[in-house]
């Protein structure tokens, strides 16, 4: 992962095979983020798992394997106790240009994924 911070914006570029959730937490720790909001996210994915909320801790899930486009990413990163926790939602599309969206449970980069996180605290 390549990353840097400019004017409270954490700019990240994930490489093939990297896990977005892990790298977001890693960058948050590196730059002292206690609360942050995702400004943008896009790229290509190798694997994405989305969830539809039913009740706390209960999601209907769907996994998209193979190359898909990350069209939109929203949410944030917050400190709970001593742990940084991401809460993200994503929209992805496949070769048929159909879009799917939901709570982001897992995302692995294919070619690259770029994310900008605004550090609030």
C-alpha positions as CSV (number, residue, x, y, z in Angstrom):
1,X,0.0,0.0,0.0
2,X,1.1,3.5,-0.8
3,X,-0.2,6.2,1.6
4,X,0.4,9.8,2.7
5,X,-1.5,12.5,4.5
6,X,-2.1,16.0,3.1
7,X,-4.1,18.6,5.0
8,X,-5.9,16.0,7.1
9,X,-6.6,13.8,4.1
10,X,-5.2,10.3,4.2
11,X,-4.7,9.2,0.6
12,X,-4.3,5.5,0.1
13,X,-3.5,3.3,-2.9
14,X,-4.0,-0.5,-2.4
15,X,-2.0,-2.9,-4.5
16,X,-3.3,-6.2,-6.0
17,X,-4.3,-8.7,-3.3
18,X,-4.5,-6.1,-0.4
19,X,-7.5,-6.1,1.9
20,X,-9.2,-2.7,2.2
21,X,-10.4,-3.1,5.8
22,X,-7.0,-4.1,7.1
23,X,-5.2,-1.3,5.2
24,X,-7.7,1.3,6.2
25,X,-7.1,0.4,9.9
26,X,-3.4,0.3,9.3
27,X,-3.3,3.8,7.7
28,X,-5.6,5.1,10.5
29,X,-3.2,4.0,13.2
30,X,-0.2,5.3,11.3
31,X,-1.7,8.8,11.0
32,X,-3.4,8.9,14.4
33,X,-7.0,8.9,13.2
34,X,-9.6,8.6,16.0
35,X,-12.5,9.5,13.8
36,X,-12.5,9.7,10.0
37,X,-14.9,9.8,7.1
38,X,-14.4,8.3,3.6
39,X,-14.3,11.1,1.0
40,X,-14.0,8.8,-2.0
41,X,-13.1,5.3,-3.0
42,X,-12.7,3.7,-6.4
43,X,-10.8,1.0,-8.3
44,X,-11.0,-2.6,-9.3
45,X,-11.6,-5.5,-7.0
46,X,-10.8,-9.2,-7.0
47,X,-13.3,-10.2,-4.3
48,X,-16.0,-8.2,-2.6
49,X,-18.5,-9.3,0.0
50,X,-21.5,-7.1,0.6
51,X,-24.2,-7.5,3.2
52,X,-27.9,-6.5,3.6
53,X,-28.7,-5.6,7.2
54,X,-31.5,-7.7,8.8
55,X,-30.7,-7.1,12.5
56,X,-27.6,-6.3,14.6
57,X,-24.9,-8.8,13.6
58,X,-27.3,-10.5,11.0
59,X,-26.7,-9.8,7.3
60,X,-27.7,-11.5,4.1
61,X,-24.4,-11.6,2.2
62,X,-23.3,-11.9,-1.4
63,X,-19.8,-12.4,-2.6
64,X,-18.5,-11.2,-6.0
65,X,-15.5,-13.0,-7.2
66,X,-13.4,-11.9,-10.2
67,X,-12.8,-8.4,-11.4
68,X,-15.5,-5.9,-10.5
69,X,-15.4,-2.1,-10.5
70,X,-15.7,-0.2,-7.1
71,X,-18.0,2.6,-8.1
72,X,-18.5,4.2,-4.8
73,X,-17.4,3.9,-1.2
74,X,-18.8,5.7,1.8
75,X,-18.6,5.4,5.6
76,X,-15.9,6.0,8.1
77,X,-13.4,4.9,10.7
78,X,-13.8,5.4,14.4
79,X,-12.0,4.5,17.6
80,X,-13.9,2.1,19.9
81,X,-11.9,1.6,23.1
82,X,-8.4,0.9,21.7
83,X,-9.6,-0.5,18.4
84,X,-10.2,1.3,15.1
85,X,-13.3,0.1,13.4
86,X,-14.4,0.7,9.8
87,X,-18.0,1.0,8.9
88,X,-18.3,1.1,5.1
89,X,-20.9,0.8,2.4
90,X,-20.0,0.2,-1.3
91,X,-21.4,0.0,-4.8
92,X,-19.7,-2.4,-7.3
93,X,-20.5,-3.4,-10.9
94,X,-19.6,-6.3,-13.1
95,X,-19.0,-6.7,-16.8
96,X,-22.8,-6.5,-17.5
97,X,-22.7,-3.0,-15.8
98,X,-25.3,-4.0,-13.2
99,X,-24.6,-2.4,-9.9
100,X,-24.9,-3.9,-6.4
101,X,-24.5,-2.2,-3.1
102,X,-24.6,-2.8,0.6
103,X,-22.6,-2.9,3.8
104,X,-19.0,-3.7,2.9
105,X,-17.8,-6.8,4.8
106,X,-14.7,-7.6,2.7
107,X,-12.8,-6.1,-0.3
108,X,-9.7,-7.4,-2.0
109,X,-8.0,-5.1,-4.6
110,X,-7.4,-6.4,-8.1
111,X,-5.4,-3.9,-10.1
112,X,-5.6,-1.1,-7.5
113,X,-8.1,0.6,-5.2
114,X,-7.7,4.3,-4.2
115,X,-9.3,5.7,-1.1
116,X,-9.3,9.1,0.5
117,X,-10.1,9.4,4.2
118,X,-10.7,12.7,5.9
119,X,-9.2,12.8,9.4
120,X,-11.8,14.5,11.7
121,X,-10.0,13.7,15.1
